[in-house]
Amino acid sequence: MAEDWNTCLAESDANPLFMSWPWLFSWWQTWSQLLGMELVLLAVFDENDGLVGIGPFSRRVLVTSAGIRVTRMYMLGNAWRLAPTVRTEYCGIIARRGYEDSVGAILLSALAQLGWDELIFTDVPPKQLEHFRRAGLDEHVGYRIIQRTVDEGVCVDTTGRFTDWLNALGKNTRLKAYNRRTYLDKHGELNFSVHDTDRDGDFFKLLNAFHHRRWGKAAFEREALRFHRLLLQRLHLCGGKPVLSVVRFNGCCVSVLYDIVVGGCRFNLQAGYDESFNAKVSLGYLHLGFAIEEAFSDKTTRNYDLLAGTGKKQFYKSHFHGEVVNFSTFQVVRGPFLKLLYAIQSASPPLMARTFNRRVGL
């Protein structure tokens, strides 16, 4: 479906990376059999048999610790409470512009006819959330909707001038993201450039090595590493390209950054750096400063997206003077028995709720 999928995606407002065929097919190829998931792919066509909408879902039957059989539907690209995988953000349906409301209504109607007990929507951005509401996804149709998490990401508008963005930063952020270049230039040779395999070795090995030293574990374990290698092989099919960059000091690689550019947006997927490099220098901020400046200089790039997630000690992304994006994860429950169990869970005091969760296994 690669060609038809990406044509439909290009004519929609869905996310050009996370909802792309290369991302979702690579995710499915990596984790579907490991997790025992069934593909539930819904497509909407117009009167000329043109693809105008896609509902990417999967389904899995699980049995809780109390022996309750639950059929759970997931947004494709996530395995909520099932297993850790790479995080697929900006989830939602794909609908050609002008067809959003009709596609949403048709897909929700089709979902209602399928066999499931719970439907998990993960990392849904505000625009997609509004599409679901307009299409009729609410408690008035007999569902119980449970909000699970709301995470924040930050997206920087890079259509203006880099100097204006830089001047709008807080003094401390500007120091770490830009001004420390002067300090380092006085003490050696600072260089920001594209990763070179012949010179630097395998990029993901570098990234994982930095993460091992800082976090005690790899950034990408076996399956995640396989996913990203598959993704990069297919990225050209959705018009995307990887931007693997390094920062060197006196010829030594001290920081790596994994970005992908597609659809006019540069997505920051992962970073790794030498935390013990210099007490006065935050390599993470410094490297992002270089990458964001590069995005400003590329007139085809409209945004630099830092995505969801916090740092080791603070929500550092909020310092980069970008628009905050809220990602909602919520659960749609149908069936009186499960709705009753979740009602008891939500009405119980915290200690009782935790005990209830352990015994029931929801």
C-alpha positions, 0 to 999 in steps of 0.5 A: 500500500506504500504508494496509495498510502503516502499519496493519501497522507500527502493530501491530508493534515496527518503527521507526515512522519508518524502516520507514514507508511515507512514508519507504521509498516516498519513498526508492524514488521518489527513488533506485530508477531512478537506481541501477537497483534492482528492488523485492523486496517480500515480504508475509505474510498470515494465514488471513483475508488480513490483512497481518501481515508485510513484508520490504522488500528490493531487488535489483541485479545488478553486475559487479565490476572482475574481471568477476564477476557478483554479484546483491546484495539490499539492505534497502530504504532503503539502497544499501550500497557503491553510492551515497550516499543518506539513511541509513535506520536501525533496518532490519528486517522488519515483523511484527505483535506475536505473529507475529514468529517465524513472519513471520521464518521465512517471510520467510527461507524466501522469501528463500532461494528467490530468486536472489541471491548476497549479502544486505546487512543495514544498520543493524539494531538489536539487537531486529531482529538477535535476530529474524533469529537466531531465524528461523534466519539463521546460518552453520549453513545454509550462509551466510557472515556477514561483520560490516561495521560496528557504529555507535552511536546514542543515545536519550534517555528523556523520560518522566521529569522534565527536571530529573532528566535535566539533573542527571544530565549531566556538568558540561560538557555541562550547561553547553553544553546548558542553562546557557549560556542565562543567559550569552546572556540577559545579552548579548542576546535568545535565542529558541527557536521553530518555524521560520516560512517567511514570516520565516525563508525556506526551512528546507532552504536555511537548513540547507544554508547552515549546512552549507556554511560548516561542512563545505564541502558541503550537508546535503542535495544534490539527490536527498536534498533531493527525498526530504525534501520528498516525505517531509514531504508524506506524513508525516501518513500514518503519524501523523508530523509535522515539528518544524523549529525555530530558535534566534535571537539578537537576531532573527538565526537562528543555528541550525536543527534538523530533527526528526520526531515519530512513534509517541511518538519524536522523531527528530533527523535533522539540524542546522546552526548558525553555528560562529563565533557565540561561542567560549563557546557551542556552538550545537549542544548549546544547540539540542539542549538546547531540543529535548530539554526540549520533548520532556520537556514533551510527555507523548506523546513517550517518547524523543528519538532522536539516531540514529547518527553522530559529530560533527566531532571526537567522539562528542558524543551519548554526553554526553546521558545516553541509552541507546546503540543499536548498529546492525549492518551485515553481509553474508550470502554464499551460493555456494561461489565468493564465499564462497571469495573472501571467505575469502581476503580476510579471511585476507590481511594488510591490504595484500594484502587492499586489493590483492585488493579493488581487483583483484577489486572485492568 
